[in-house]
Amino acid sequence: MCRNIHTLHNFEPAATDDEVHAAALQYVRKISGATRPSKANAEAFDRAVAEIAHISRHLLEDLVSAAPPKNRDIEAEKAKARSAKRFAAA
C-alpha cells in the first residue's frame, strides 16, 4: 500500500475530512499512475477522489473497535522513533 496513506480509524479526535480526502487522493494517484491527470482525465480523476473520500468517510463512521482510541501525538512519536531506528547510521 502507498506509504503516504495513513491509518485513519480509531483515533481521537476522529479523522478530518481533509485527512480522508488526502488519503483518497493518494489512492487515486497510486492506482492511476498519475500525480496530475491530463485535461482529458481530470474530471474522472476528481470524481474518483470525491467518491472514494465519500465512501471512506462512511467506512470510518461504521467501523467499531473494542480498543481504546489512539492518540495522534503519541502515535506520531512512535513513528518517528521507528524511523530513526530504521534509518540510523550503523
Order of alpha helices (4+ residues) and beta strands (2+ residues): beta-alpha-alpha-beta-alpha
